[in-house]
Amino acid sequence: MGLAKTEIFTDLQNEIALFAKAFGHPARVAILQHLFKLNTCVCGDLVNEIGLAQPTISQHLKELKTLGLIKGNVEGTSVCYCINTENWTKMKEVMFQFLDQDLTEPTCC
């Protein structure tokens, strides 16, 4: 597999691509929706709610945490997850600026 060569792109381009990755799988979208719906930390019910195996849910949680959109707190023997509101707000601003681009007059096709 080839290298991503992310260093040839701007920081903003890399940031947009990373944020977009969060929405690249429906399980991650479902996890985010569930966390927003409950508006509290969630420990163990994601497997039942989403309907995927625990290792699969854990992998998606790890990806969302790496992207900074969720955070986890250790409570006893489990980790409870919630939306990282600061990073979520930042992601919305970055993505809005990117998605709000419009052509003034189509120049082709």
MDTraj code that builds the backbone (N, CA, C; nanometers):
import mdtraj as md
import numpy as np

residues = "MET GLY LEU ALA LYS THR GLU ILE PHE THR ASP LEU GLN ASN GLU ILE ALA LEU PHE ALA LYS ALA PHE GLY HIS PRO ALA ARG VAL ALA ILE LEU GLN HIS LEU PHE LYS LEU ASN THR CYS VAL CYS GLY ASP LEU VAL ASN GLU ILE GLY LEU ALA GLN PRO THR ILE SER GLN HIS LEU LYS GLU LEU LYS THR LEU GLY LEU ILE LYS GLY ASN VAL GLU GLY THR SER VAL CYS TYR CYS ILE ASN THR GLU ASN TRP THR LYS MET LYS GLU VAL MET PHE GLN PHE LEU ASP GLN ASP LEU THR GLU PRO THR CYS CYS".split()
xyz = np.array([
    [0.0852, -0.1180, 0.0000],
    [0.0000, 0.0000, 0.0000],
    [0.0892, 0.1236, 0.0000],
    [0.0528, 0.2234, -0.0763],
    [0.1312, 0.3458, -0.0868],
    [0.1163, 0.4347, 0.0341],
    [0.2080, 0.5277, 0.0461],
    [0.2024, 0.6242, 0.1548],
    [0.0988, 0.7310, 0.1240],
    [0.0423, 0.7888, 0.2285],
    [-0.0606, 0.8913, 0.2107],
    [-0.0015, 1.0240, 0.1656],
    [0.1261, 1.0459, 0.1920],
    [0.1943, 1.1707, 0.1570],
    [0.1208, 1.2930, 0.2109],
    [0.0731, 1.2829, 0.3329],
    [-0.0022, 1.3943, 0.3912],
    [0.0824, 1.5196, 0.4069],
    [0.2142, 1.5042, 0.4086],
    [0.3010, 1.6214, 0.4280],
    [0.2986, 1.7166, 0.3091],
    [0.2497, 1.6715, 0.1935],
    [0.2454, 1.7618, 0.0781],
    [0.1205, 1.8496, 0.0785],
    [0.0309, 1.8256, 0.1756],
    [-0.0928, 1.9029, 0.1843],
    [-0.0847, 2.0004, 0.3017],
    [-0.1682, 2.1027, 0.2984],
    [-0.1671, 2.2016, 0.4055],
    [-0.2225, 2.1415, 0.5348],
    [-0.1937, 2.2083, 0.6437],
    [-0.2481, 2.1647, 0.7726],
    [-0.4003, 2.1632, 0.7686],
    [-0.4587, 2.2642, 0.7060],
    [-0.6047, 2.2707, 0.6970],
    [-0.6598, 2.1549, 0.6148],
    [-0.5980, 2.1218, 0.5036],
    [-0.6432, 2.0090, 0.4218],
    [-0.6353, 1.8786, 0.5005],
    [-0.5286, 1.8599, 0.5743],
    [-0.5147, 1.7397, 0.6565],
    [-0.6192, 1.7366, 0.7679],
    [-0.6458, 1.8526, 0.8268],
    [-0.7449, 1.8603, 0.9339],
    [-0.8845, 1.8272, 0.8818],
    [-0.9208, 1.8811, 0.7668],
    [-1.0511, 1.8511, 0.7061],
    [-1.0626, 1.7024, 0.6772],
    [-0.9576, 1.6432, 0.6223],
    [-0.9597, 1.5004, 0.5899],
    [-0.9755, 1.4149, 0.7160],
    [-0.9089, 1.4540, 0.8235],
    [-0.9216, 1.3785, 0.9476],
    [-1.0624, 1.3889, 1.0058],
    [-1.1169, 1.5103, 1.0066],
    [-1.2537, 1.5258, 1.0561],
    [-1.3519, 1.4462, 0.9699],
    [-1.3330, 1.4487, 0.8392],
    [-1.4226, 1.3755, 0.7497],
    [-1.4156, 1.2254, 0.7748],
    [-1.3016, 1.1792, 0.8196],
    [-1.2839, 1.0368, 0.8484],
    [-1.3827, 0.9893, 0.9554],
    [-1.4177, 1.0777, 1.0469],
    [-1.5124, 1.0416, 1.1529],
    [-1.6454, 0.9978, 1.0946],
    [-1.6820, 1.0525, 0.9808],
    [-1.8105, 1.0209, 0.9191],
    [-1.7971, 0.9162, 0.8101],
    [-1.6783, 0.8562, 0.7989],
    [-1.6506, 0.7597, 0.6935],
    [-1.7054, 0.6208, 0.7198],
    [-1.7634, 0.5982, 0.8350],
    [-1.8239, 0.4681, 0.8653],
    [-1.9533, 0.4914, 0.9424],
    [-2.0609, 0.4230, 0.9033],
    [-2.1893, 0.4463, 0.9707],
    [-2.1873, 0.4116, 1.1191],
    [-2.1008, 0.3211, 1.1612],
    [-2.0933, 0.2890, 1.3044],
    [-2.0445, 0.4093, 1.3840],
    [-1.9483, 0.4833, 1.3295],
    [-1.8999, 0.6021, 1.4001],
    [-2.0079, 0.7093, 1.4048],
    [-2.0829, 0.7221, 1.2979],
    [-2.1944, 0.8172, 1.2965],
    [-2.2970, 0.7768, 1.4023],
    [-2.3297, 0.6487, 1.4093],
    [-2.4273, 0.5997, 1.5072],
    [-2.3779, 0.6215, 1.6499],
    [-2.2496, 0.5990, 1.6735],
    [-2.1935, 0.6215, 1.8070],
    [-2.2057, 0.7684, 1.8449],
    [-2.1683, 0.8578, 1.7541],
    [-2.1797, 1.0010, 1.7823],
    [-2.3238, 1.0410, 1.8076],
    [-2.4163, 0.9908, 1.7256],
    [-2.5581, 1.0231, 1.7457],
    [-2.6057, 0.9762, 1.8825],
    [-2.5644, 0.8570, 1.9209],
    [-2.6059, 0.8028, 2.0507],
    [-2.5503, 0.8876, 2.1655],
    [-2.4241, 0.9278, 2.1540],
    [-2.3651, 1.0108, 2.2594],
    [-2.4354, 1.1460, 2.2703],
    [-2.4734, 1.2022, 2.1559],
    [-2.5470, 1.3289, 2.1584],
    [-2.6861, 1.3102, 2.2174],
    [-2.7510, 1.2008, 2.1812],
    [-2.8872, 1.1754, 2.2288],
    [-2.8901, 1.1654, 2.3812],
    [-2.7932, 1.0958, 2.4384],
    [-2.7919, 1.0773, 2.5829],
    [-2.7368, 1.1977, 2.6570],
    [-2.6497, 1.2743, 2.5897],
    [-2.5906, 1.3944, 2.6485],
    [-2.5251, 1.3656, 2.7834],
    [-2.4631, 1.2497, 2.7935],
    [-2.3928, 1.2108, 2.9148],
    [-2.2884, 1.1074, 2.8778],
    [-2.2049, 1.0701, 2.9714],
    [-2.1052, 0.9673, 2.9445],
    [-2.1723, 0.8309, 2.9318],
    [-2.1230, 0.7514, 2.8387],
    [-2.1771, 0.6190, 2.8116],
    [-2.0666, 0.5175, 2.8348],
    [-2.0972, 0.4175, 2.9146],
    [-1.9958, 0.3160, 2.9439],
    [-2.0162, 0.1886, 2.8631],
    [-2.1202, 0.1134, 2.8905],
    [-2.1288, -0.0201, 2.8338],
    [-2.2414, -0.0461, 2.7372],
    [-2.3349, 0.0433, 2.7214],
    [-2.4525, 0.0104, 2.6420],
    [-2.4363, 0.0353, 2.4927],
    [-2.3184, 0.0767, 2.4468],
    [-2.2998, 0.1008, 2.3041],
    [-2.3108, -0.0273, 2.2217],
    [-2.2636, -0.1375, 2.2758],
    [-2.2721, -0.2644, 2.2036],
    [-2.4178, -0.2998, 2.1797],
    [-2.5003, -0.2869, 2.2831],
    [-2.6432, -0.3171, 2.2680],
    [-2.7124, -0.2167, 2.1772],
    [-2.6761, -0.0916, 2.1903],
    [-2.7411, 0.0144, 2.1122],
    [-2.7052, 0.0070, 1.9642],
    [-2.5775, -0.0128, 1.9329],
    [-2.5313, -0.0108, 1.7942],
    [-2.5502, -0.1465, 1.7281],
    [-2.5346, -0.2540, 1.8038],
    [-2.5565, -0.3876, 1.7482],
    [-2.4336, -0.4506, 1.6848],
    [-2.3161, -0.4009, 1.7182],
    [-2.1919, -0.4588, 1.6676],
    [-2.1168, -0.5236, 1.7831],
    [-2.0207, -0.6071, 1.7503],
    [-1.9411, -0.6749, 1.8523],
    [-1.8576, -0.5750, 1.9313],
    [-1.8260, -0.6095, 2.0555],
    [-1.7483, -0.5222, 2.1428],
    [-1.6143, -0.4804, 2.0805],
    [-1.5374, -0.5728, 2.0189],
    [-1.4108, -0.5290, 1.9595],
    [-1.4300, -0.4275, 1.8469],
    [-1.5374, -0.4420, 1.7706],
    [-1.5659, -0.3483, 1.6619],
    [-1.6015, -0.2112, 1.7180],
    [-1.6868, -0.2088, 1.8190],
    [-1.7234, -0.0827, 1.8840],
    [-1.5984, -0.0171, 1.9432],
    [-1.5148, -0.0965, 2.0068],
    [-1.3922, -0.0430, 2.0673],
    [-1.3014, 0.0204, 1.9628],
    [-1.2917, -0.0417, 1.8468],
    [-1.2075, 0.0131, 1.7400],
    [-1.2622, 0.1478, 1.6920],
    [-1.3934, 0.1575, 1.6760],
    [-1.4534, 0.2841, 1.6325],
    [-1.4411, 0.3911, 1.7410],
    [-1.4564, 0.3523, 1.8671],
    [-1.4369, 0.4471, 1.9772],
    [-1.2930, 0.4977, 1.9790],
    [-1.1991, 0.4079, 1.9572],
    [-1.0576, 0.4471, 1.9537],
    [-1.0339, 0.5478, 1.8422],
    [-1.0929, 0.5235, 1.7248],
    [-1.0763, 0.6150, 1.6115],
    [-1.1353, 0.7518, 1.6434],
    [-1.2551, 0.7551, 1.7002],
    [-1.3182, 0.8829, 1.7352],
    [-1.2393, 0.9561, 1.8432],
    [-1.1813, 0.8812, 1.9361],
    [-1.1008, 0.9436, 2.0409],
    [-0.9710, 0.9981, 1.9815],
    [-0.9089, 0.9230, 1.8914],
    [-0.7877, 0.9691, 1.8247],
    [-0.8144, 1.0966, 1.7462],
    [-0.9305, 1.1040, 1.6824],
    [-0.9690, 1.2227, 1.6075],
    [-1.0049, 1.3394, 1.6995],
    [-1.0220, 1.3112, 1.8277],
    [-1.0501, 1.4158, 1.9252],
    [-1.1957, 1.4537, 1.9386],
    [-1.2852, 1.3776, 1.8754],
    [-1.4266, 1.4137, 1.8804],
    [-1.4972, 1.3593, 2.0037],
    [-1.4392, 1.2581, 2.0665],
    [-1.4931, 1.2086, 2.1926],
    [-1.3779, 1.2009, 2.2922],
    [-1.4141, 1.1917, 2.4178],
    [-1.3137, 1.1707, 2.5211],
    [-1.3646, 1.0613, 2.6132],
    [-1.2721, 0.9960, 2.6808],
    [-1.3084, 0.8860, 2.7683],
    [-1.2538, 0.9065, 2.9077],
    [-1.3339, 0.8706, 3.0046],
    [-1.2946, 0.8788, 3.1446],
    [-1.3052, 0.7403, 3.2065],
    [-1.2046, 0.7012, 3.2809],
    [-1.2067, 0.5715, 3.3478],
    [-1.2952, 0.5821, 3.4706],
    [-1.3942, 0.4935, 3.4781],
    [-1.4833, 0.4865, 3.5941],
    [-1.4880, 0.3415, 3.6385],
    [-1.4156, 0.3103, 3.7438],
    [-1.4078, 0.1725, 3.7911],
    [-1.3310, 0.0880, 3.6914],
    [-1.3968, -0.0160, 3.6423],
    [-1.3310, -0.1053, 3.5470],
    [-1.3680, -0.0744, 3.4030],
    [-1.4435, 0.0301, 3.3798],
    [-1.4839, 0.0612, 3.2429],
    [-1.4451, 0.2045, 3.2067],
    [-1.4500, 0.2316, 3.0782],
    [-1.4236, 0.3663, 3.0268],
    [-1.5560, 0.4233, 2.9791],
    [-1.5875, 0.5427, 3.0234],
    [-1.7106, 0.6091, 2.9818],
    [-1.6760, 0.7171, 2.8799],
    [-1.7542, 0.7245, 2.7726],
    [-1.7257, 0.8159, 2.6623],
    [-1.8311, 0.9238, 2.6523],
    [-1.7865, 1.0421, 2.6083],
    [-1.8776, 1.1527, 2.5807],
    [-1.8171, 1.2392, 2.4705],
    [-1.8986, 1.3276, 2.4160],
    [-1.8535, 1.4193, 2.3109],
    [-1.7535, 1.5174, 2.3697],
    [-1.6445, 1.5397, 2.2975],
    [-1.5481, 1.6440, 2.3343],
    [-1.6012, 1.7728, 2.2718],
    [-1.6746, 1.8504, 2.3504],
    [-1.7476, 1.9659, 2.2964],
    [-1.6551, 2.0700, 2.2345],
    [-1.5375, 2.0894, 2.2912],
    [-1.4443, 2.1884, 2.2365],
    [-1.3996, 2.1480, 2.0953],
    [-1.3600, 2.0229, 2.0792],
    [-1.3162, 1.9766, 1.9472],
    [-1.4324, 1.9632, 1.8495],
    [-1.5509, 1.9294, 1.9009],
    [-1.6680, 1.9197, 1.8137],
    [-1.6993, 2.0573, 1.7543],
    [-1.6924, 2.1605, 1.8371],
    [-1.7168, 2.2975, 1.7905],
    [-1.6130, 2.3373, 1.6862],
    [-1.4876, 2.3055, 1.7125],
    [-1.3811, 2.3363, 1.6168],
    [-1.4055, 2.2639, 1.4850],
    [-1.4421, 2.1351, 1.4922],
    [-1.4682, 2.0578, 1.3714],
    [-1.5830, 2.1200, 1.2915],
    [-1.6877, 2.1617, 1.3584],
    [-1.8009, 2.2237, 1.2896],
    [-1.7588, 2.3499, 1.2168],
    [-1.6767, 2.4325, 1.2803],
    [-1.6303, 2.5558, 1.2173],
    [-1.5449, 2.5277, 1.0939],
    [-1.4505, 2.4351, 1.1074],
    [-1.3629, 2.3999, 0.9951],
    [-1.4429, 2.3413, 0.8797],
    [-1.5324, 2.2481, 0.9118],
    [-1.6102, 2.1823, 0.8069],
    [-1.7110, 2.2790, 0.7436],
    [-1.7676, 2.3690, 0.8234],
    [-1.8613, 2.4662, 0.7670],
    [-1.7909, 2.5545, 0.6651],
    [-1.6724, 2.6040, 0.6991],
    [-1.5985, 2.6887, 0.6055],
    [-1.5685, 2.6129, 0.4765],
    [-1.5334, 2.4869, 0.4887],
    [-1.5035, 2.4063, 0.3708],
    [-1.6294, 2.3787, 0.2891],
    [-1.7370, 2.3383, 0.3541],
    [-1.8601, 2.2998, 0.2842],
    [-1.9412, 2.4199, 0.2359],
    [-1.9112, 2.5378, 0.2867],
    [-1.9867, 2.6560, 0.2494],
    [-1.9311, 2.7243, 0.1223],
    [-1.8397, 2.6593, 0.0557],
    [-1.7845, 2.7159, -0.0671],
    [-1.8837, 2.6975, -0.1819],
    [-1.9002, 2.7990, -0.2609],
    [-1.9883, 2.7943, -0.3771],
    [-1.9198, 2.8612, -0.4953],
    [-1.9481, 2.8100, -0.6124],
    [-1.9040, 2.8766, -0.7334],
    [-1.9997, 2.9894, -0.7637],
    [-1.9474, 3.1031, -0.8037],
    [-2.0368, 3.2143, -0.8377],
    [-2.1030, 3.1901, -0.9728],
    [-2.0291, 3.1360, -1.0667],
    [-2.0815, 3.1070, -1.1994],
    [-2.0116, 2.9807, -1.2508],
    [-2.0871, 2.8767, -1.2813],
    [-2.0227, 2.7553, -1.3317],
    [-1.9393, 2.7860, -1.4568],
    [-1.8169, 2.7332, -1.4601],
    [-1.7284, 2.7606, -1.5725],
    [-1.7067, 2.6390, -1.6630],
    [-1.7655, 2.5253, -1.6261],
    [-1.7538, 2.4076, -1.7110],
    [-1.8740, 2.3177, -1.6900],
    [-1.8834, 2.2153, -1.7716],
    [-1.9896, 2.1124, -1.7633],
    [-2.1275, 2.1752, -1.7647],
])
top = md.Topology()
chain = top.add_chain()
for i, resn in enumerate(residues, 1):
    res = top.add_residue(resn, chain, resSeq=i)
    for name in ("N", "CA", "C"):
        top.add_atom(name, md.element.get_by_symbol(name[0]), res)
traj = md.Trajectory(xyz[None], top)
